[in-house]
Amino acid sequence: MKPNLPEGHLHAWRKCYPSFWRILAAIEADLDAAGLPSLSWYDALYELYLAPGRHLRMNELARSALLSRSGLTRLVDKLEKEKLIGRRSCPSDGRVQHAQLTEKGVDMLRKIWPVYRAGIAKYFAAHLTDAEAREFAKLLGKVVAGLAAQGQPTAACEKNKQTPA
């Protein structure tokens, strides 16, 4: 049985999907031009920044940052090599590893954020009025809530809106 997919919904998806990737690619190019790491680094560091005590279990970080287990391992290795995070064993279960955000990691967030923020402003916000942005956020909030109700992971940044000041 074919799932119901009205033409209007498919059209909305076909506008949303490439727009999202084009905006991300433009921001990634800006970060690269500024000599800064990618948004995947920012996302992982930001999830840790929002976490209580600025640390998460590896599986929580993977779920929050929307990464596969192998993708997270590679990313954590890079972040640890740059001393942006540290790994530590859970005191109650030595098999469990935590990622801990370091001060150097917070500093990196603060370096990335102005370029990221400028990219959001230039490639996204400049094309919407305040009212349109609020409506867009409301509509995407419905999608996120629906996904959460289906058991899909939710990033910490969707729950706790902060910027690394």
C-alpha positions in Angstrom: 0.0 0.0 0.0 1.3 3.4 -1.0 1.5 5.9 1.9 -0.6 9.1 1.4 1.6 11.9 0.1 -0.4 14.8 -1.2 1.2 16.8 -4.0 1.4 20.0 -1.9 3.4 18.1 0.8 5.8 16.7 -1.8 6.2 20.1 -3.3 7.0 21.6 0.2 9.6 18.8 0.8 11.2 19.4 -2.6 11.7 23.0 -1.6 12.9 22.3 1.9 15.4 19.6 1.3 17.6 21.3 -1.3 17.3 24.6 0.4 18.6 23.2 3.6 21.6 21.5 2.0 22.4 24.7 -0.1 22.4 26.8 3.1 24.6 24.3 4.9 27.0 24.1 2.0 27.3 27.9 1.9 27.9 28.2 5.6 30.4 25.4 5.4 32.2 27.3 2.7 32.2 30.4 4.9 33.7 28.4 7.8 36.3 26.9 5.5 37.3 30.4 4.2 37.6 31.6 7.8 39.9 28.6 8.6 37.4 27.2 11.0 36.1 23.6 11.4 32.9 22.3 10.0 29.4 22.5 11.4 29.6 18.8 12.5 32.3 19.9 15.0 30.1 22.9 16.1 27.0 20.6 16.5 28.8 18.1 18.7 30.5 20.8 20.8 27.2 22.7 21.1 25.4 19.6 22.3 28.0 19.2 25.0 27.8 22.9 25.8 24.1 22.6 26.6 24.5 19.4 28.6 24.5 19.5 32.4 28.1 19.6 33.5 29.0 20.0 29.8 29.4 16.2 29.3 27.3 13.4 27.7 27.6 9.7 27.3 28.9 8.9 23.9 25.5 7.3 22.9 23.7 10.4 24.1 26.0 12.7 22.1 25.5 10.5 19.0 21.7 10.7 19.4 21.8 14.5 20.1 24.2 15.4 17.3 22.3 13.1 14.9 25.4 11.0 14.1 25.9 7.3 13.5 28.0 5.5 16.1 31.0 5.2 13.7 30.6 8.8 12.6 30.6 9.9 16.2 33.7 7.9 16.9 35.6 9.5 14.1 34.4 13.0 15.1 35.2 12.5 18.8 38.7 11.3 17.9 39.3 14.5 15.9 37.8 16.7 18.7 39.9 15.0 21.3 43.1 15.3 19.2 42.5 19.1 19.1 41.8 19.0 22.9 38.3 20.4 22.3 36.8 17.5 24.3 38.1 14.9 26.7 37.0 11.4 27.2 36.4 10.0 30.7 35.0 6.8 32.0 31.7 6.8 33.9 32.4 6.4 37.6 29.6 3.9 38.1 30.2 1.9 34.9 33.8 1.9 33.5 32.5 0.5 30.2 30.6 3.8 29.5 32.6 6.7 28.1 31.6 10.3 28.5 32.7 13.2 26.2 33.5 16.3 28.3 33.7 19.7 26.7 36.9 21.6 27.5 37.5 25.3 27.8 39.3 25.1 24.5 36.1 23.5 23.1 34.1 26.4 24.4 36.6 28.9 22.9 36.2 27.1 19.5 32.4 27.4 19.7 32.8 31.1 20.3 35.0 31.4 17.2 32.7 29.4 15.0 29.4 31.1 16.1 29.9 34.5 14.6 30.6 33.0 11.1 27.7 30.5 11.6 25.4 33.3 12.7 26.4 35.5 9.8 25.7 32.6 7.4 22.2 32.0 8.9 21.5 35.7 8.6 22.8 35.9 5.0 21.6 32.6 3.5 18.3 32.1 5.4 17.0 35.1 7.5 17.6 37.6 4.8 14.9 35.9 2.7 12.1 35.9 5.3 10.2 38.5 7.3 10.0 38.1 11.1 6.5 36.9 10.7 7.5 34.3 8.1 10.4 33.1 10.2 8.0 32.7 13.2 5.5 30.7 11.0 8.3 28.6 9.6 9.6 27.8 13.1 6.1 26.9 14.2 5.6 24.6 11.2 8.9 22.9 11.7 8.1 22.6 15.4 5.1 20.5 14.4 7.3 18.2 12.4 9.8 17.9 15.2 7.1 17.2 17.8 5.6 14.5 15.4 9.0 12.9 15.1 9.6 13.0 18.8 6.2 11.3 19.3 7.4 8.5 17.0 10.5 8.1 19.1 12.9 9.9 16.8 15.9 11.5 18.6 15.7 15.2 19.5 18.8 17.4 19.8 19.4 19.2 23.0 19.5 22.5 21.1 15.8 22.0 20.3 15.1 21.9 24.1 17.5 24.5 25.4 18.1 27.5 23.2 21.4 29.1 24.2 24.3 30.5 22.3 27.8 30.1 23.6 28.4 33.7 24.8 
